[in-house]
Amino acid sequence: MDWTFLQELYAVFLIAVVIVNTLAMLTIVFYERRSPQVAAAWILLLIFIPVLGFFVYVFFGRHLYGKYKYGKKTKADKGFEFISSYQFNRLRTTDFTLCDAAKTFEPTIALLLNQDHAMYTDNNDIEVYIHGEDKYMAMLNAIEEAKEHIHMEYYIIRNDALGQKIMDVLSEKAAQGVEVRVLFDAVGVHKVRPSFYKKLRQNGGDVRILFPLLIPFVNTRINYRNHRKILVVDGKVGFIGGFNIGVEHLGEGPLGYWRDTHLRIRGGAVASLQRRFIMDWNFAAKEEAITDDAKYYPNEITDAGIGNKAVQIASSGPDTNGTAIYSGFLSLVGQAKKSIYIQTPYFIPDQSVFEALRVACLSGIDVRIEIPCKPDHPFVYWASYSYLGDLIRLGAKGYTYDRGFIHSKTAIIDGEVTTIGTANWDIRSFKLNFETNAFVYDKEFGEKMNQIILNELETDCTHVTIEKYNQRTLKIRIKEGFCRLISPLL
């Protein structure tokens, strides 16, 4: 064996690793302009685990590439912002009155309007679902009652009993002449073969994959995924929330009972869900883009008599000019006077969100945070537990959900405003993935959601006291420390 050749080859390999990692670090620091916290985490990873760190960067990083690619979608979306221009004028008229709950959080309303053109509507009826069976029954009923069109946008659909049932009903409606458009994320359906959609397409329905994978079944972009879960039927009924489509959401998966939160909305806010779907659809469909969209907005947004709930639908992600949902979270926490109740499966706040919650705790506000007791992503779980522990030390009340797995993305502020949707309280949802949330300004609804959470904390959760948290083992402390270190990358 020629040892000299092997030594030379090894030296070349080391030089290549140094050059590649140096280029990656220079890109992170000087071109991608990440936050210091995130940049430092990436650089530490590239220094201490150079080969593995580079491949992790390829899959999770490349922020500059994402900004370039999804900036194209931002430009494509501009053609549909005309709907919001009416709202700007409406909010500036003297005869427009905010409801009582909305008046309290008027700065948040203005922020979402300015940052995402999120329309404020006050004529909505809302139904909330926290059990999978109830949500899917309502969803299927709405689909079966469709007369004109069905627009569905989901992160995940499984080729299982539930997924097949929904595809069968969609196929039947398409065969009846109803326009059916379905949009999925490439990663969320990477295990689903094209034959799964065959019947729907044969019956006249259309299925598109947003940001398809360059190599089938191989994802080189774990960030920048379309995490939205939207259904709009005939422009009159809309669904938004955390449930994807698969039997695990009915409690038939390895995590057991699945606890989530989803909304059915009837009223003016459906127009915002429709607008969001059309913008995403047109980018994916291209030659089959919706150009004459007047028929997809059957009711004027000022129609009265449907309900009295005030709602804004806000979206954020690489395709928007700002981080509207993240900013909305910060605004709500900053305005809280009595209570902040948060449910999230992934709790990895950045420095700004953590500081806002820290100030709330020290100000005597009742801060309660509920996370799962079992992880579906272990690194994320232990990082979440670490951040939860820090806030418990400051006076927050932390809880782990014991009945199964909690996937709900819900926050209620002072029992007056509620946000429910697809965004978790983590860096990926704040700044990387495509998300949509409903912001509901209504005391009756807020108190209802407060009571749901308080009952759940009492019956289905373990209260993580400061004493309990301090008793964690050395093994857990090590897990927390490592996962906390890399949490900006998760």
Disulfide bonds with the S-S distance in Angstrom:
none
